[in-house]
Amino acid sequence: MSRLTILLLLIGLAACGVPTPSQAPESPRPMRIVSLDYCADQYVLKFADREQILAISPDAVKDFSYMRDEAVGLPTVRPVAEDVLILKPDLVVRAYGGGPNAEAFFERAGVPVLTVGWTSNVDSEEVGSIPSLVQHMADGLGQSEKGRQVISDFRSRLAQIRKRADGETALYLTPAGVTTGPGAMVHEMLLAAGFENFQDKPGWRSIPLERLAYEQPDVIAAAFFDQLTNHPDSWSPMKHPVAERQMQDQTVIPLKGAWTACGGWFIIDAIEALAESGGA
């Protein structure tokens, strides 16, 4: 019998009677939480008490992790099945960590999984909005009241934003020359700040160099330029003179990569920065 099979049997026996994530609000608070990726880390570090956290991902302390200060000193674990199971968690939290089959694998092993869902809009009562995701995660971590507090603060700050003038356009830009249009949270972020998205085509794609040669946005929303990761190589669109000119000639609003790296309440920092920079 392999080591992994033995681990599965032991964890399966130990996890009998463990509540599913959907039962979390009425169930005992999980006290052995393992987070598998830095998107999951943000929610675990925000809502779980420190004594609830068994391990977080190695990326939790990186510059692109919004909650990196809270991650200092906590144990880390790789998103590898054997490494996680040997810790005997009572809840695994993930967005993408462990690969596409991780959720089914851990649930077969008897370990509940709380998944960071997809966010498609900044604020609404619908599933897929930031407030609904925040509450879902807080409930699953046994911290429903903390979730309600974060949502209240998020909506209060959102209501106070003085949006930019109608008609102003913004182009979201990363050091690798990537942008995005309708359908992405970044698009919703620009709209919430009062901008129109210069990139009108959906999906993540290279910046529209041909269009930029004769038409320019009012501002550049520049994300991740404060970090050493995600920077261009010699083949990047950002090496093109048209792209370089945008950074030199247009108004640039710097956005910290941690504000937009994952969908969460922290996008409000980016929305405020966009709305406030240069006045309305």
PAMI-208174 format. One record per residue (C-alpha): residue number from 1; residue in one letter; chain; x, y, z. Coordinates in steps of 0.2 Angstrom, whole numbers. Layout:
+-----+------+-----+-------+-------+-------+
! seq ! type ! mol !     u !     v !     w !
+-----+------+-----+-------+-------+-------+
! NUM !    A !   A !     X !     Y !     Z !
...
+-----+------+-----+-------+-------+-------+
//
This chain:
+-----+------+-----+-------+-------+-------+
! seq ! type ! mol !     u !     v !     w !
+-----+------+-----+-------+-------+-------+
!   1 !    M !   A !     0 !     0 !     0 !
!   2 !    S !   A !     7 !    17 !    -5 !
!   3 !    R !   A !    11 !    31 !     7 !
!   4 !    L !   A !    -3 !    42 !    -2 !
!   5 !    T !   A !   -16 !    28 !     0 !
!   6 !    I !   A !   -12 !    26 !    18 !
!   7 !    L !   A !   -14 !    45 !    21 !
!   8 !    L !   A !   -30 !    45 !    12 !
!   9 !    L !   A !   -37 !    32 !    23 !
!  10 !    L !   A !   -31 !    40 !    39 !
!  11 !    I !   A !   -38 !    57 !    34 !
!  12 !    G !   A !   -54 !    49 !    28 !
!  13 !    L !   A !   -57 !    41 !    45 !
!  14 !    A !   A !   -52 !    57 !    54 !
!  15 !    A !   A !   -64 !    68 !    44 !
!  16 !    C !   A !   -80 !    58 !    47 !
!  17 !    G !   A !   -93 !    70 !    52 !
!  18 !    V !   A !   -84 !    85 !    46 !
!  19 !    P !   A !   -96 !    98 !    39 !
!  20 !    T !   A !   -97 !   103 !    21 !
!  21 !    P !   A !   -93 !   121 !    16 !
!  22 !    S !   A !  -112 !   124 !    13 !
!  23 !    Q !   A !  -115 !   120 !    31 !
!  24 !    A !   A !  -101 !   131 !    37 !
!  25 !    P !   A !  -112 !   146 !    45 !
!  26 !    E !   A !  -121 !   133 !    57 !
!  27 !    S !   A !  -106 !   122 !    60 !
!  28 !    P !   A !   -91 !   123 !    72 !
!  29 !    R !   A !   -78 !   135 !    66 !
!  30 !    P !   A !   -64 !   126 !    57 !
!  31 !    M !   A !   -48 !   126 !    67 !
!  32 !    R !   A !   -35 !   118 !    55 !
!  33 !    I !   A !   -36 !   128 !    39 !
!  34 !    V !   A !   -24 !   126 !    25 !
!  35 !    S !   A !   -24 !   139 !    10 !
!  36 !    L !   A !   -17 !   133 !    -6 !
!  37 !    D !   A !   -14 !   149 !   -16 !
!  38 !    Y !   A !   -12 !   167 !   -14 !
!  39 !    C !   A !   -30 !   172 !   -19 !
!  40 !    A !   A !   -36 !   160 !    -5 !
!  41 !    D !   A !   -23 !   167 !     7 !
!  42 !    Q !   A !   -31 !   184 !     6 !
!  43 !    Y !   A !   -48 !   178 !    13 !
!  44 !    V !   A !   -40 !   166 !    25 !
!  45 !    L !   A !   -29 !   180 !    32 !
!  46 !    K !   A !   -43 !   193 !    32 !
!  47 !    F !   A !   -56 !   183 !    41 !
!  48 !    A !   A !   -49 !   168 !    50 !
!  49 !    D !   A !   -41 !   170 !    67 !
!  50 !    R !   A !   -23 !   167 !    68 !
!  51 !    E !   A !   -26 !   151 !    79 !
!  52 !    Q !   A !   -37 !   144 !    65 !
!  53 !    I !   A !   -23 !   144 !    52 !
!  54 !    L !   A !   -13 !   129 !    50 !
!  55 !    A !   A !    -4 !   134 !    34 !
!  56 !    I !   A !    -4 !   146 !    20 !
!  57 !    S !   A !     4 !   146 !     2 !
!  58 !    P !   A !    22 !   152 !     0 !
!  59 !    D !   A !    16 !   166 !   -10 !
!  60 !    A !   A !     6 !   174 !     4 !
!  61 !    V !   A !    21 !   185 !     9 !
!  62 !    K !   A !    25 !   191 !    -9 !
!  63 !    D !   A !    23 !   209 !   -15 !
!  64 !    F !   A !     7 !   204 !   -25 !
!  65 !    S !   A !    -2 !   198 !    -9 !
!  66 !    Y !   A !   -13 !   211 !    -2 !
!  67 !    M !   A !   -12 !   203 !    16 !
!  68 !    R !   A !     6 !   200 !    15 !
!  69 !    D !   A !    10 !   208 !    32 !
!  70 !    E !   A !    -3 !   197 !    41 !
!  71 !    A !   A !     6 !   182 !    33 !
!  72 !    V !   A !    23 !   184 !    41 !
!  73 !    G !   A !    27 !   170 !    53 !
!  74 !    L !   A !    14 !   158 !    48 !
!  75 !    P !   A !    19 !   141 !    42 !
!  76 !    T !   A !    18 !   138 !    23 !
!  77 !    V !   A !    14 !   123 !    13 !
!  78 !    R !   A !    15 !   118 !    -6 !
!  79 !    P !   A !    -1 !   114 !   -15 !
!  80 !    V !   A !     4 !    96 !   -16 !
!  81 !    A !   A !    -8 !    83 !   -10 !
!  82 !    E !   A !     4 !    73 !     1 !
!  83 !    D !   A !    11 !    89 !     9 !
!  84 !    V !   A !    -7 !    95 !    13 !
!  85 !    L !   A !   -15 !    79 !    19 !
!  86 !    I !   A !    -1 !    75 !    31 !
!  87 !    L !   A !    -6 !    91 !    40 !
!  88 !    K !   A !   -23 !    84 !    44 !
!  89 !    P !   A !   -33 !   100 !    39 !
!  90 !    D !   A !   -51 !   102 !    43 !
!  91 !    L !   A !   -54 !   114 !    29 !
!  92 !    V !   A !   -44 !   117 !    13 !
!  93 !    V !   A !   -46 !   134 !     5 !
!  94 !    R !   A !   -42 !   137 !   -13 !
!  95 !    A !   A !   -44 !   147 !   -29 !
!  96 !    Y !   A !   -33 !   138 !   -41 !
!  97 !    G !   A !   -20 !   129 !   -30 !
!  98 !    G !   A !   -17 !   111 !   -32 !
!  99 !    G !   A !   -24 !   111 !   -50 !
! 100 !    P !   A !   -41 !   108 !   -58 !
! 101 !    N !   A !   -44 !    91 !   -49 !
! 102 !    A !   A !   -39 !    97 !   -32 !
! 103 !    E !   A !   -56 !   100 !   -25 !
! 104 !    A !   A !   -63 !    83 !   -30 !
! 105 !    F !   A !   -47 !    75 !   -23 !
! 106 !    F !   A !   -48 !    82 !    -6 !
! 107 !    E !   A !   -66 !    80 !    -4 !
! 108 !    R !   A !   -64 !    61 !    -8 !
! 109 !    A !   A !   -51 !    61 !     6 !
! 110 !    G !   A !   -64 !    68 !    17 !
! 111 !    V !   A !   -57 !    86 !    18 !
! 112 !    P !   A !   -70 !   100 !    15 !
! 113 !    V !   A !   -65 !   112 !     2 !
! 114 !    L !   A !   -70 !   131 !     2 !
! 115 !    T !   A !   -67 !   138 !   -16 !
! 116 !    V !   A !   -64 !   156 !   -20 !
! 117 !    G !   A !   -77 !   159 !   -33 !
! 118 !    W !   A !   -77 !   170 !   -48 !
! 119 !    T !   A !   -81 !   188 !   -47 !
! 120 !    S !   A !   -89 !   197 !   -61 !
! 121 !    N !   A !   -95 !   214 !   -54 !
! 122 !    V !   A !   -90 !   226 !   -41 !
! 123 !    D !   A !  -106 !   227 !   -31 !
! 124 !    S !   A !  -123 !   219 !   -32 !
! 125 !    E !   A !  -134 !   207 !   -23 !
! 126 !    E !   A !  -131 !   193 !   -36 !
! 127 !    V !   A !  -119 !   179 !   -34 !
! 128 !    G !   A !  -103 !   184 !   -43 !
! 129 !    S !   A !  -101 !   201 !   -35 !
! 130 !    I !   A !   -88 !   205 !   -23 !
! 131 !    P !   A !   -99 !   207 !    -8 !
! 132 !    S !   A !  -107 !   190 !   -11 !
! 133 !    L !   A !   -90 !   182 !   -13 !
! 134 !    V !   A !   -84 !   190 !     3 !
! 135 !    Q !   A !   -99 !   184 !    13 !
! 136 !    H !   A !   -97 !   167 !     6 !
! 137 !    M !   A !   -79 !   166 !    11 !
! 138 !    A !   A !   -82 !   173 !    28 !
! 139 !    D !   A !   -96 !   161 !    31 !
! 140 !    G !   A !   -86 !   146 !    26 !
! 141 !    L !   A !   -72 !   151 !    38 !
! 142 !    G !   A !   -84 !   153 !    52 !
! 143 !    Q !   A !   -83 !   172 !    53 !
! 144 !    S !   A !   -99 !   178 !    46 !
! 145 !    E !   A !   -99 !   194 !    56 !
! 146 !    K !   A !   -82 !   199 !    50 !
! 147 !    G !   A !   -89 !   197 !    32 !
! 148 !    R !   A !  -103 !   208 !    35 !
! 149 !    Q !   A !   -91 !   221 !    43 !
! 150 !    V !   A !   -80 !   221 !    27 !
! 151 !    I !   A !   -95 !   222 !    16 !
! 152 !    S !   A !  -102 !   237 !    25 !
! 153 !    D !   A !   -85 !   246 !    24 !
! 154 !    F !   A !   -83 !   242 !     6 !
! 155 !    R !   A !  -100 !   249 !     1 !
! 156 !    S !   A !   -97 !   264 !    12 !
! 157 !    R !   A !   -81 !   268 !     3 !
! 158 !    L !   A !   -89 !   264 !   -14 !
! 159 !    A !   A !  -103 !   276 !   -11 !
! 160 !    Q !   A !   -91 !   290 !    -6 !
! 161 !    I !   A !   -81 !   289 !   -23 !
! 162 !    R !   A !   -82 !   305 !   -33 !
! 163 !    K !   A !   -82 !   298 !   -51 !
! 164 !    R !   A !   -72 !   305 !   -65 !
! 165 !    A !   A !   -80 !   315 !   -78 !
! 166 !    D !   A !   -91 !   306 !   -91 !
! 167 !    G !   A !   -82 !   301 !  -107 !
! 168 !    E !   A !   -64 !   300 !  -100 !
! 169 !    T !   A !   -56 !   284 !  -105 !
! 170 !    A !   A !   -43 !   273 !   -96 !
! 171 !    L !   A !   -32 !   259 !  -103 !
! 172 !    Y !   A !   -27 !   246 !   -90 !
! 173 !    L !   A !    -9 !   241 !   -93 !
! 174 !    T !   A !     3 !   229 !   -86 !
! 175 !    P !   A !    22 !   228 !   -89 !
! 176 !    A !   A !    20 !   213 !  -100 !
! 177 !    G !   A !     9 !   224 !  -112 !
! 178 !    V !   A !    -7 !   215 !  -107 !
! 179 !    T !   A !   -24 !   223 !  -105 !
! 180 !    T !   A !   -43 !   218 !  -104 !
! 181 !    G !   A !   -60 !   223 !  -109 !
! 182 !    P !   A !   -78 !   219 !  -104 !
! 183 !    G !   A !   -81 !   204 !   -94 !
! 184 !    A !   A !   -66 !   206 !   -82 !
! 185 !    M !   A !   -66 !   213 !   -65 !
! 186 !    V !   A !   -54 !   226 !   -71 !
! 187 !    H !   A !   -67 !   233 !   -83 !
! 188 !    E !   A !   -79 !   234 !   -69 !
! 189 !    M !   A !   -66 !   243 !   -58 !
! 190 !    L !   A !   -64 !   256 !   -72 !
! 191 !    L !   A !   -82 !   259 !   -73 !
! 192 !    A !   A !   -84 !   261 !   -54 !
! 193 !    A !   A !   -71 !   275 !   -55 !
! 194 !    G !   A !   -81 !   284 !   -68 !
! 195 !    F !   A !   -70 !   279 !   -83 !
! 196 !    E !   A !   -75 !   271 !  -100 !
! 197 !    N !   A !   -63 !   256 !  -104 !
! 198 !    F !   A !   -52 !   261 !  -119 !
! 199 !    Q !   A !   -51 !   242 !  -123 !
! 200 !    D !   A !   -68 !   238 !  -129 !
! 201 !    K !   A !   -65 !   220 !  -134 !
! 202 !    P !   A !   -68 !   207 !  -121 !
! 203 !    G !   A !   -55 !   195 !  -114 !
! 204 !    W !   A !   -37 !   197 !  -109 !
! 205 !    R !   A !   -26 !   202 !  -124 !
! 206 !    S !   A !   -11 !   212 !  -129 !
! 207 !    I !   A !   -13 !   231 !  -129 !
! 208 !    P !   A !   -20 !   237 !  -146 !
! 209 !    L !   A !    -4 !   245 !  -153 !
! 210 !    E !   A !   -12 !   249 !  -170 !
! 211 !    R !   A !   -26 !   259 !  -162 !
! 212 !    L !   A !   -14 !   267 !  -150 !
! 213 !    A !   A !    -4 !   274 !  -165 !
! 214 !    Y !   A !   -18 !   286 !  -169 !
! 215 !    E !   A !   -30 !   286 !  -154 !
! 216 !    Q !   A !   -25 !   288 !  -136 !
! 217 !    P !   A !   -34 !   285 !  -119 !
! 218 !    D !   A !   -36 !   300 !  -107 !
! 219 !    V !   A !   -26 !   290 !   -93 !
! 220 !    I !   A !   -16 !   274 !   -91 !
! 221 !    A !   A !   -21 !   263 !   -77 !
! 222 !    A !   A !    -4 !   255 !   -74 !
! 223 !    A !   A !    -4 !   240 !   -63 !
! 224 !    F !   A !    11 !   229 !   -57 !
! 225 !    F !   A !    24 !   242 !   -62 !
! 226 !    D !   A !    29 !   243 !   -44 !
! 227 !    Q !   A !    35 !   225 !   -44 !
! 228 !    L !   A !    49 !   215 !   -51 !
! 229 !    T !   A !    38 !   201 !   -57 !
! 230 !    N !   A !    28 !   201 !   -73 !
! 231 !    H !   A !    40 !   213 !   -82 !
! 232 !    P !   A !    42 !   212 !  -101 !
! 233 !    D !   A !    55 !   202 !  -111 !
! 234 !    S !   A !    62 !   209 !  -127 !
! 235 !    W !   A !    47 !   202 !  -137 !
! 236 !    S !   A !    34 !   211 !  -126 !
! 237 !    P !   A !    22 !   224 !  -133 !
! 238 !    M !   A !    28 !   236 !  -120 !
! 239 !    K !   A !    45 !   237 !  -129 !
! 240 !    H !   A !    36 !   244 !  -144 !
! 241 !    P !   A !    38 !   263 !  -146 !
! 242 !    V !   A !    20 !   266 !  -147 !
! 243 !    A !   A !    17 !   258 !  -130 !
! 244 !    E !   A !    32 !   267 !  -122 !
! 245 !    R !   A !    25 !   283 !  -128 !
! 246 !    Q !   A !     9 !   280 !  -118 !
! 247 !    M !   A !    19 !   279 !  -102 !
! 248 !    Q !   A !    28 !   295 !  -107 !
! 249 !    D !   A !    15 !   306 !  -114 !
! 250 !    Q !   A !    -2 !   301 !  -105 !
! 251 !    T !   A !    -7 !   303 !   -88 !
! 252 !    V !   A !    -2 !   288 !   -78 !
! 253 !    I !   A !   -11 !   282 !   -63 !
! 254 !    P !   A !    -1 !   269 !   -54 !
! 255 !    L !   A !   -10 !   254 !   -46 !
! 256 !    K !   A !    -2 !   242 !   -34 !
! 257 !    G !   A !    -2 !   224 !   -41 !
! 258 !    A !   A !   -10 !   218 !   -25 !
! 259 !    W !   A !   -25 !   228 !   -28 !
! 260 !    T !   A !   -30 !   219 !   -44 !
! 261 !    A !   A !   -21 !   202 !   -43 !
! 262 !    C !   A !   -36 !   193 !   -36 !
! 263 !    G !   A !   -55 !   197 !   -35 !
! 264 !    G !   A !   -59 !   204 !   -18 !
! 265 !    W !   A !   -64 !   219 !    -7 !
! 266 !    F !   A !   -46 !   227 !    -9 !
! 267 !    I !   A !   -51 !   232 !   -27 !
! 268 !    I !   A !   -59 !   247 !   -18 !
! 269 !    D !   A !   -41 !   254 !   -16 !
! 270 !    A !   A !   -38 !   254 !   -34 !
! 271 !    I !   A !   -55 !   262 !   -38 !
! 272 !    E !   A !   -52 !   276 !   -26 !
! 273 !    A !   A !   -35 !   279 !   -33 !
! 274 !    L !   A !   -42 !   280 !   -51 !
! 275 !    A !   A !   -56 !   291 !   -46 !
! 276 !    E !   A !   -45 !   303 !   -36 !
! 277 !    S !   A !   -30 !   305 !   -46 !
! 278 !    G !   A !   -29 !   321 !   -55 !
! 279 !    G !   A !   -46 !   327 !   -49 !
! 280 !    A !   A !   -63 !   324 !   -57 !
+-----+------+-----+-------+-------+-------+
//
